[in-house]
Amino acid sequence: MAASETLCCCEYENMHGDRSHLLAFCCDCEAFDQTCDRLLTCRAVPTETLQRLWATIHDRCRIPWFSGKGAIQVKLDVIVPMIMVPACLSFGTLGYFATIAVLMFMPIFMLTFYTIWRRQGHKRTPFFFVWGLTSVLFSFLVFSGFVISFREILLWEILLLFSALFFMFYALLHARKQPGYFSVVSKSQNKELRYRPSLTNGHVKSGNNFDDEKEFLELQMNRNEDATLPAEKVTWIDSRPIKDGKLMIKCNYCNFQRPPRAGHCNICGLCIAVRDHHCVWIDNCIGSNNHKSFLAAMFLFIFCGCYGSHLTLTTICTPEMYFDWILVPSDCRWLYEDFSISLCFVTSCYSLVSCAIMTFGFIHQIILISQNLTSQELHTASIRGLTQCVFFARNNVHNQGFLRNWIEFLFYRKRRTSSQIPL
């Protein structure tokens, strides 16, 4: 199609370069036909078919636009969470069974999407981040619009919750920043060095001792000697993988030698210093630069969810006082008599379920930090059979004891590498 040709508001140029129309949304989709055929015959759907189906749906989901360039594409992984969260919680106000169904459906839906996303090759998506952000903002609007209007909550309780929510967003903003990249990153294939390591005694460390970026890159790319180490010599826990009986020091994707505790993220496509894991909920890796902010955001999310739910339930239900200080909801017979009350109840239940799930992740982080261990190091240790009771690792040379591990994590700029590792 000619680039200068004007398109109707309902027309568009599809991913194959052909002219198409919004009314042809369900027409000529081979991937959809193959998927339905396999599902009806109880056969597994190949990953390639799912990828083609998702690409077709994503390409055809458009809205009319009067710019002369045709219908514009809608990002499903952004729009779907923004619609589903309010719609599901509103549906849950119909009754107890609807509430239970919604609270069961939403985690199952998220798990299903996560499974499909993994099968498609861990492509970066804002779906989970938008879902979490929409959930927090919707809960905040329900609390501000309905719960506070009952005038049962004290001013200091409101200020405490809103202050904690503010600091949670502040920590989240920092957690989404650069986690400690070791590689050159640029969407236009050049130009930007987001994190410049320097070479000191054969190690790559944070900082920048190179005035010329080209000189730094050439040094890294030419350091091919000793790019592996025999596995029998690796007696410590290392975040770098062991393949074919050797510790893979050099990253074949980033083309430079990774220091201890560093790891390559297949989703970000980069190596990260002291990499813990890639968190889909913030759509970013957790590394040396943002691990503290990530942990703070987790704690504040749990606090805001639990405290906000407590204030909500003790407002919409008749509470009872225990120990002259603790209020506990008691009489909740009228939850579904009014839409606003039932929406507050369903949102509180959703917040508590979310906080319960987040608490497992928070406890997991606490256990790892107490050992001065990262999730990636624990994963490689489990592959090598160096774990016990699932969450604890043997031969962890970074472990300095519970207190010193936490002091280093909270107050040091960067978690250090043990001198027992020779690389």
Secondary structure, 3 states (H helix, E strand, C coil): CCCCCCECCCEEECCCCCEEEHHHCCCCCHHHHHHHHHHHCCCCCCHHHHHHHHHHHHHHCEECCCCCECCEECCHHHHHHHHHHHHHHHHHHHCHHHHHHHHHHHHHHHHHHHHHHHHCCCCCCCHHHHHHHHHHHHHHHHHHHHHHHHCCCCHHHHHHHHHHHHHHHHHHHHHCCCCCECCECCCCCCCCECCCEEEECCEEEECCCCCCHHHHHHHHHHCCCCCEEEHHHCCCCCCCCEECCEEECEECCCCEECCCCCEEECCCCEEECCCCEEECCCCEEECCCCHHHHHHHHHHHHHHHHHHHHHHHHHHCEEEEECCCEEEEEECCCCCCCHHHHHHHHHHHHHHHHHHHHHHHHHHHHHHHHCCCCHHHHHHHHHCCCEECCCEECCCCCCCCHHHHHHHHHHCCCCCCCCCCCC
